[in-house]
């Protein structure tokens, strides 16, 4: 009887260990196959690339730019050309797109801007949209420093600002983690953390969208860096009035903006100083705001924000586009939601920004 009890106990723990081991590896398998943050390679994952709403721009944009810079290095380029010359007789050069040396930075409001609009205004420069969702000045500075340190040229920066970035107290998850070069972490550690990241809700959302054959957002990470709000654009095309009624309730409850976060202004000042020290041609301007957001801050606070930004940038002229898209009764037609103007307004905004 005693031997039977010991044997049963031993079998129980073996089964428990086996079950625990299987469970432990279910999470990394889920993260690789469902790939909600788009960190892992597509050959192991389901769905279309960069169409997850939790795509980590901070990681992927930097990874792309670093890879591009490496491929342009003399040693790497010489090896590639040599290989091609052996395979294609007479072929001496490989045509590549121009080196990206200018960047759009800021929050998701800037992420909708097509870099081509800036390329036209800055002849000789090639822009990439390096904006991040809910980007803070500290993250922008860390990212630019990392790119510069790894050989990516930074000649021009255009930064559209809004007060939300200086009052946002929300905490963010794995989709907002900086690239290891910017965050000062070991890449292996970051990848390991993503393998075991809690991502059930994010993954289920991605699976549902893939099953329906639809996505809400699409990122051009390996292109010009901007993103597209495809679902919103499709809804507008079907019925713009219905979209507006859904996004902008008639009797929306008034909101009061949170207080300023002083450290954000300190971080912004550090960013301005770094850009100046690196002799980067930096242009700052204030982005258009929806009337609802302007009411949440109030004109006195918005004026204080304008004054503070002008002081920190030491620029005599800061283009103020705050009221640009809210000067008539059709403001709701020019915004996707209370925070983001529609991408069809981008040229109007850039014309204001660089005036």
C-alpha positions in Angstrom: 0.0 0.0 0.0 2.8 2.3 0.9 4.6 1.7 -2.4 1.4 2.4 -4.3 1.0 5.7 -2.5 4.5 6.8 -3.3 4.1 5.7 -6.9 0.9 7.6 -7.3 2.5 10.7 -5.7 5.4 10.5 -8.2 3.1 10.1 -11.2 1.1 13.1 -10.0 4.2 15.4 -10.0 5.4 14.1 -13.3 2.0 14.9 -14.8 2.0 18.3 -13.1 5.5 19.1 -14.4 4.6 18.0 -17.9 1.4 20.0 -17.8 3.2 23.1 -16.5 5.9 22.7 -19.2 3.3 22.6 -21.9 1.5 25.6 -20.5 4.7 27.5 -20.1 5.5 27.1 -23.8 1.9 27.9 -24.9 2.5 31.6 -24.3 5.6 32.0 -26.4 4.0 29.9 -29.2 1.0 32.2 -29.1 3.1 35.3 -29.2 5.1 34.0 -32.2 2.2 32.7 -34.2 -0.4 35.4 -33.4 2.4 38.1 -33.2 0.2 40.9 -31.9 3.2 43.3 -31.5 4.6 42.3 -34.9 8.1 41.8 -33.4 8.6 38.3 -34.8 9.1 37.3 -38.4 6.2 36.8 -40.7 7.2 33.3 -41.8 6.2 32.1 -38.4 3.1 34.2 -37.9 -0.4 34.5 -39.2 -2.0 37.4 -41.0 -0.8 40.5 -42.9 2.3 42.3 -41.8 1.9 45.5 -39.8 -1.9 45.5 -39.6 -2.2 44.8 -35.9 -3.6 47.7 -33.8 -0.8 46.9 -31.3 2.1 47.0 -33.8 5.1 48.3 -31.9 6.2 51.3 -34.0 8.9 52.3 -31.6 10.7 49.0 -32.1 10.0 48.3 -35.7 10.7 51.7 -37.2 14.1 51.9 -35.6 14.9 48.3 -36.6 14.0 49.1 -40.2 16.2 52.3 -40.2 19.1 50.5 -38.6 18.9 47.7 -41.1 18.7 50.2 -44.0 21.8 52.0 -42.6 23.7 48.8 -42.4 22.9 47.8 -45.9 24.2 51.2 -47.1 27.5 50.7 -45.2 30.6 50.5 -47.6 31.6 47.0 -46.6 28.0 45.6 -46.9 27.3 47.4 -50.2 30.6 46.2 -51.7 29.8 42.6 -50.8 26.3 42.8 -52.3 27.6 44.5 -55.5 30.3 41.9 -55.8 27.8 39.0 -55.6 25.4 40.6 -58.1 28.3 41.3 -60.5 29.1 37.6 -60.4 25.5 36.6 -61.2 24.7 39.3 -63.6 27.5 40.0 -66.0 28.0 43.6 -66.8 25.8 44.9 -64.0 28.0 47.3 -62.0 25.6 49.2 -59.7 22.6 48.5 -57.6 20.0 51.2 -57.6 18.7 52.0 -54.1 16.2 54.5 -52.8 17.7 57.8 -51.4 19.2 57.7 -47.9 16.6 58.8 -45.4 18.1 61.8 -43.6 15.1 63.7 -42.4 12.3 62.7 -40.0 8.8 63.6 -39.0 8.4 63.1 -35.2 5.7 63.5 -32.7 2.6 61.5 -31.6 0.1 59.6 -33.6 -1.3 62.9 -35.0 1.9 63.2 -36.9 1.9 59.5 -37.9 -0.8 60.2 -40.5 1.4 62.7 -42.4 2.8 61.6 -45.8 6.5 62.2 -45.9 6.3 63.2 -49.5 4.6 66.4 -48.5 7.8 67.3 -46.6 10.1 66.0 -49.4 8.6 68.7 -51.7 9.2 71.4 -49.1 12.8 70.4 -48.4 14.6 69.7 -51.7 17.5 67.3 -51.3 16.0 65.7 -48.2 14.3 62.3 -47.9 11.8 62.1 -45.0 10.7 59.1 -43.0 7.7 59.2 -40.6 9.2 58.4 -37.2 6.1 59.4 -35.2 4.9 57.1 -32.5 1.5 56.6 -30.8 1.4 58.7 -27.6 5.1 59.7 -28.1 6.7 61.7 -25.4 9.7 64.1 -25.9 12.0 61.8 -23.9 11.2 58.8 -26.2 11.8 60.9 -29.3 15.2 62.1 -28.0 16.3 58.6 -27.0 15.3 57.3 -30.5 17.1 60.0 -32.4 20.2 59.6 -30.3 20.2 55.9 -31.0 19.8 56.3 -34.7 22.6 58.9 -34.8 24.9 56.7 -32.8 24.4 53.8 -35.2 25.1 55.9 -38.3 21.7 57.1 -39.5 22.1 60.7 -40.7 19.7 63.2 -39.2 19.7 66.5 -41.1 16.2 67.8 -40.7 13.4 67.1 -38.1 9.8 68.4 -38.3 8.0 68.1 -34.9 4.3 68.9 -34.7 3.2 69.4 -31.1 0.0 69.3 -29.1 -0.7 69.8 -25.4 -1.9 66.2 -25.0 1.6 64.9 -25.0 2.4 67.1 -22.0 -0.5 66.1 -19.9 -1.0 62.4 -20.7 -0.8 60.3 -17.6 -1.9 57.0 -19.1 0.5 54.0 -18.8 1.2 51.9 -21.8 2.1 48.2 -22.4 4.4 46.1 -24.6 3.2 47.8 -27.8 5.0 51.0 -26.7 8.4 49.6 -25.6 11.4 51.4 -27.1 13.9 49.6 -29.4 16.8 48.2 -27.4 19.2 50.7 -28.9 17.0 53.5 -27.7 16.0 51.9 -24.4 19.5 50.8 -23.4 18.5 47.2 -23.1 20.0 44.0 -24.4 18.1 42.9 -27.6 18.0 39.3 -26.5 16.3 40.4 -23.3 13.7 42.4 -25.1 12.9 39.5 -27.5 12.7 37.1 -24.5 10.3 39.5 -22.8 8.1 39.6 -25.9 8.0 35.8 -26.1 6.4 35.7 -22.6 4.5 39.0 -22.8 0.9 38.9 -21.6 -1.0 39.4 -24.9 -4.3 37.5 -24.7 -6.6 40.4 -25.4 -4.3 41.9 -28.1 -3.9 38.5 -29.8 -7.7 37.7 -29.7 -8.4 41.1 -31.3 -5.9 40.3 -34.1 -7.4 36.8 -34.6 -10.9 38.2 -34.9 -9.9 40.9 -37.4 -8.0 38.3 -39.5 -11.0 36.0 -39.5 -13.2 38.8 -40.6 -10.7 39.8 -43.3 -10.4 43.3 -42.0 -8.0 45.6 -40.1 -8.4 49.0 -38.5 -4.9 50.3 -39.1 -2.0 49.6 -41.6 1.6 50.7 -41.0 4.1 51.4 -43.8 7.0 50.5 -41.5 9.2 49.3 -44.4 8.1 52.1 -46.6 7.8 55.8 -45.6 6.8 55.1 -42.0 3.3 56.5 -41.9 0.1 54.7 -41.0 -3.4 54.5 -42.5 -6.7 54.2 -40.6 -8.3 51.9 -43.2 -11.4 51.0 -41.3 -12.3 54.7 -40.6 -11.7 55.6 -44.3 -13.9 52.7 -45.4 -16.7 53.8 -43.0 -16.4 57.4 -44.2 -16.7 56.2 -47.8 -19.8 54.2 -47.1 -21.6 56.8 -45.0 -19.8 59.9 -43.7 -22.8 61.2 -41.8 -23.1 57.9 -39.8 -19.4 57.9 -39.1 -19.6 61.5 -37.8 -22.6 60.7 -35.6 -20.7 57.7 -34.1 -17.4 59.5 -33.5 -18.8 62.9 -32.3 -21.8 62.5 -30.1 -24.1 65.6 -30.1 -24.3 65.8 -26.3 -20.7 64.7 -25.5 -19.9 65.2 -21.9 -17.4 68.1 -21.4 -13.9 67.1 -20.4 -11.2 68.8 -18.4 -7.6 68.3 -19.4 -5.2 66.9 -16.8 -2.5 69.3 -15.3 0.8 69.9 -17.0 3.6 67.3 -16.4 6.6 69.5 -15.8 9.1 66.8 -16.6 7.8 66.6 -20.1 8.8 70.2 -20.7 12.2 69.5 -19.3 12.5 66.5 -21.6 11.4 68.7 -24.6 14.0 71.3 -23.7 16.7 68.5 -23.6 15.5 67.4 -27.1 15.7 70.9 -28.5 19.3 71.3 -27.0 20.4 68.0 -28.6 19.1 68.9 -32.0 20.8 72.3 -31.7 24.1 70.7 -30.6 23.9 68.2 -33.5 23.2 71.1 -35.9 20.0 69.5 -37.0 17.6 71.8 -38.9 14.6 71.5 -36.6 11.2 72.9 -37.3 8.5 73.0 -34.6 4.8 73.9 -34.9 1.5 73.4 -33.1 -0.9 70.9 -34.6 -4.6 71.5 -35.2 -7.0 70.6 -32.4 -10.6 69.6 -32.5 -12.9 72.2 -30.8 -13.8 69.6 -28.1 -10.1 69.3 -27.1 -9.6 73.1 -27.2 -12.5 73.5 -24.7 -11.0 70.8 -22.5 -7.8 72.9 -22.1 -9.3 76.3 -22.3 -7.8 79.3 -24.2 -5.7 80.5 -21.3 -3.9 77.1 -21.0 -3.5 76.9 -24.7 -1.9 80.3 -24.8 0.4 79.3 -21.9 1.4 76.3 -24.0 2.2 78.4 -27.0 4.3 80.7 -25.0 6.2 77.8 -23.3 7.0 76.1 -26.5 8.2 79.3 -28.2 10.4 79.9 -25.1 11.9 76.4 -25.1 12.6 76.2 -28.8 14.0 79.7 -28.9 12.4 80.2 -32.3 10.9 83.6 -33.0 8.2 82.1 -35.2 6.3 79.0 -34.2 3.5 78.3 -36.7 0.3 78.0 -34.6 -2.2 75.7 -36.5 -4.3 75.1 -33.4 -7.5 76.6 -34.9 -6.7 75.6 -38.5 -9.4 72.9 -38.9 -11.9 74.3 -36.3 -12.8 77.6 -37.9 -16.1 76.6 -39.4 -19.1 74.5 -38.5 -17.8 71.4 -40.3 -14.9 70.6 -38.0 -16.2 67.1 -37.4 -15.8 66.4 -41.1 -12.1 67.1 -40.9 -11.2 64.8 -38.0 -11.3 61.0 -37.5 -11.9 61.5 -33.8 -11.3 64.1 -31.2 -7.5 63.7 -31.4 -6.6 63.0 -35.0 -7.3 65.1 -38.1 -8.0 63.2 -41.3 -5.1 62.4 -43.6 -6.7 64.3 -46.4 -6.1 67.4 -44.3 -2.3 66.7 -44.1 -1.3 69.0 -46.9 -3.3 71.9 -45.5 -1.7 71.3 -42.1 1.9 71.1 -43.5 1.3 74.3 -45.5 0.3 76.0 -42.3 3.2 74.4 -40.3 5.9 75.6 -42.7 4.4 79.0 -43.5 
